[in-house]
Amino acid sequence: RLVVAASDVYKRQVINRLIQGPFEDEYFRTLPANLQVISISVKDKICYVNFDSSFLTDALSIDGNLIVYSIVNSLTELPDIQRVQIMVDGDSNIVFRDISLSSPLERNLNY
């Protein structure tokens, strides 16, 4: 029997909720609806989120910082996460709209 830690469930719920998008009309989606999470894990208070290539190819036409920090700021609300490493198909050596994803990102409430 597989035992999943509560925090593992919460991490995935946070990301899935972002992918679902808002229920209210005055808010807008930050992640494409077809985005797939390949894996998500936490080590040393860093959350590693590995998305499929639709993170890059189907990204919405909004400010890249809003996309990235919707993920980072949402996940760092969880008590065991201080930083977030975003990966695409296992690769973190990515620049997404002038934002380097090569190292873990900290919460940024400017977005």
N, C-alpha and C positions, 0 to 999 in steps of 0.2 A: 504494500500500500504506500502510495506517495504522500508524504506529509509536506505541505507547503506552508511556510511561515506567513503569518498575517501580513507582514510588511510586503512580501512578494505579491500578494493579492492586491494590496493598495497601490503599489507602483503600477501594475498593469491596469488597474481601474482608472488611475489618473490619466494615463496615456490614452486609453480607450475613450474616455470622456472627452478629451481634446479632439480626438479623431471624429467622434460623433458630431461635434460642433454645438453651437448654442441652441437653446430652445426658444429664446426670445428674439424678435425681429431686430431690436436695436443693437444687437451684438453680431459679430461676424466670426466666421470660422478661421482658424489659423493653420490647420493641417488638412491636407487633402483627404477626402472620405475613403479613398481606396488605399491609404497608407497601411502597410503591414509592419508589425513589430516582429522582428526575427528573434530577438532575445532582450532580456532586461535583467540586470543583476546589480548587486551592491557589494562593494569591497572597500574597506577603510573609509566609509562615509562618502564614497564616490559612486554614483549611479551610472552604470553603463547601459545606454539604450542603443540598440542596433536596429535601424530601420532598413526596409528594402529601398531600392533605387527610386521609387516614386516620391521619396522625400525630396529628391533633387529634380526629377523630371516633371512632376505634377505639382510643384510648389505653387501656392497661390500668389497672385500679383499684389501682395502687400509688403510692407517693410520687412526685410529679412530679420531684423532684430525682434519684431513682434512674433515671428514664427519661432525663432530659437528660444527667446526668453519666455514664451508661453509654456514651453517644455521645461526649461530650467527652473523658472519661478514656481511652477506648479509642483514639480517633484521635490524641490527643496522645502516645501511646506511639510513634508514628512520628516519625522524626528531623526531618522537614521541617515538622512541624506544632506550633505553640505555642498556638494558640487555634482555636476552632470557632464558626462562624456557622451556626446552624440556621435554615432557612427552610422555609416551607410554601407550595407553589405560587408560589414566587418572592418571597414576602413575608416580611420579617424583623421587621416591626412587629407582633409577636405577644407576648401574655402567655399563657404556658402554665402553668396552675395556680399563679398568683402568681409565676412566674419570667419575667422579661423576656428575650425572645430578640432584642431590638432591636440588640444589639451582641455581638461575639464573646465567647465564654466561655473562661476558662482552666481548666486542670485543677484539680479539687477532690477530694482524696483522702478527704474526710469521707464521701463516697458511694461 
